[in-house]
Amino acid sequence: MKTKIISATISIFVIAILIILGPVRALILGINVSDSSPIQGDIISFSIFAEIESAEIIYIDDYFVLELKGPETTRCKFSLKGELLSSCEGINITLINSPDFGYGYGYGNFSSGKFEYKIDLDTSFYKPWLYHTKLIANTKTKDFEKIGPDIVITKQSAEIQGCSVRSLGGEFFLLGKNL
């Protein structure tokens, strides 16, 4: 009998905590890249999205940051409308889609829906190197982060114009074969 009372008390306690905490609020982020191994000078595109769940509200003075961490760190800050808020060499941002705009508690806000952006990156502004990417959504309540794919920018190599092989005595051996 005592175990049933203890079990019922613990169950009621857990349910009460879940009710008090309320629904989970989330902003789902995504980041993809068109080419993760570009040659320096190529233009690659990022496809970025931020989906606002139905219980979440994002205020219009919030912003996103695309971070490229390599030999130098670039933090490209842009508004929800896709406007650059910081200097970002070689980066162009286009807003593809945004959720409906609304008003609440005296502030303009966005409720459930999906932000989508296309970000073009001109790799000629960046050194050949490995870059780690990250998308950060800054909101009044907290920062949301999504680690993106790594990018390896390589230097274009010079083409070999020709090849010359010389042998002695008219015979040429390579890996044990007479060529």
C-alpha positions, 0 to 999 in steps of 0.5 A: 500500500505504501509503495502505491502511495509513493508511486502516485505521489512521484507521478503527480509531482512529475506531471506537475513539473511538466505542466509548470514548465510549459511547452518546449520552445524551439528555433530549428536551424539548418545550414547547407553548402553547395560545394565544400571543396571549392578552389580559391576564386569560386563562388559557393552558396549557403542555403540557410533556414530558421524555422520558428516553432508554433510556441516561439516568437522572434522579435524584429531586432534579433539577428543571425550570424554566419561564422567562418572560422579558419586562419581568420574568423569572419562573423557576418551579422545580418538582420532577419530581412537579410540586410548586412549589419557588419562588414562581410567581404565577399558575402552577399545575402538574399532573403528567400522567405520569411514568416508572417509579421505580427504585433504583440506586447507592444513589439513587432514580432514573427511567429511560427514560420520559416526564414530562408536565405541564400548566401553567396560567398566569393572565396577569392576573399579568403585564404586557402584553408579549412573553415568551420561554419556555424549559424547563430540566431541571436534572440532576446531570450537566448542564442541558438547555434547550428554547426554547419559543414566544413569548407576546404578552400584550395589554391588552384594548381598550375597545369603541367605543360609537358613531360620529358623522360630520358633514359640511358642506353635506350632502355627505360624501366619503371616499377620493374617494367621495361617501357 
